[in-house]
Amino acid sequence: MNSHTVLLFGPLRDKFQASSITIEMPENCSVEDVLKHIGIEQRILKTAVNGTIVPLSTELGTPSEIAVLPPVSGG
């Protein structure tokens, strides 16, 4: 098992009432597996692992920091 820190921004921070959460997941799980495990809809998100934007299919072989970046809007 690996420990992953998930950084939350915008409405996800409000939903979880936290700026980050730490979870244990099996080795070689994907970013998508992590998001499903904590109940985050992935359709419109960008994700970064250890500071690099990656696809949801990216496997996490070691403990990682995963930033979940919701869409930004302005006006």
Steps between C-alpha positions, in 0.01 A plus 500: 500500500614855426394821668386773258423862584217648293504882476155654458416837346190713440165323547674172591659672800150605609354153436761325715544791744875454468784616276646149486430142599731202535392151399656156480469322166650182352829532313468575127149642528412776253408862562149404388486225767589756768232745385235228484596382849438844651191573289621768259341517153784505248339620178605865512809498719869535436736313727864549586726246668800643680459827308456358147165494314418135424212296353266315735645169386840580653614227739626598842788270588621700801339730757393811309350845532196528271356843427139499380443810288135588430412716198553872544247759393508875516326799376 
